[in-house]
């Protein structure tokens, strides 16, 4: 289990770093998807996924001993897959204003989602136990593993940032906030 939590840590960090670059820099700052009529729906999908990620962090990784929240976390994962599918479907039309999705950004999206779902899969393998009789039980006692404690510290530190990114996705819709957000962009570049 120690190695599996180390793998979860690595995947979570890789996902978070690439998602931050993609969501904050590319989507909000560089391409300003929220300002283009064609990409407003894509921006909405990103906003929903940002909040779903915060929910997944809390229900699956932080509230490890609460099996009811775990079930809610599984529902968040299913909803995330559904929203990601819609996002991928609309992306071609959404990016026509910029000549389509650049190949390198498409590769970032593949990596981001790959790291995200691989980390979730590894964690689910740790959490769900299947007996020889075909019964399922949930593992709740991870505190004895040193790598779990590090994993939880990292998750607790990523959670506030993920909530802020979700809020930022909402705030850019507000004209007054977006005015100052654009001023920051113009001063920096």
Number of C-alpha atoms within 10 A of each C-alpha: 14 13 10 16 23 16 18 23 20 15 21 23 18 17 21 19 13 18 22 17 15 18 19 16 13 15 19 20 17 11 15 17 22 21 14 15 10 17 23 16 18 24 25 17 19 19 18 18 22 23 20 22 21 21 21 24 19 18 22 24 20 19 17 20 16 13 15 11 18 21 13 15 22 16 14 21 20 12 15 21 15 12 19 17 13 14 19 14 12 15 19 13 14 23 18 12 14 10 10 12 15 11 9 9 12 13 10 16 16 12 16 22 16 14 22 20 18 17 22 20 13 15 18 15 13 16 18 13 14 11 9 7 6 8 8 11 11 16 15 14 11 17 11 9 13 13 20 22 14 14 21 19 12 14 19 15 11 16 18 12 14 21 17 14 19 21 14 18 23 15 14 20 14 10 10 10 13 16 11 12 16 15 11 12 11 9 7 7 5
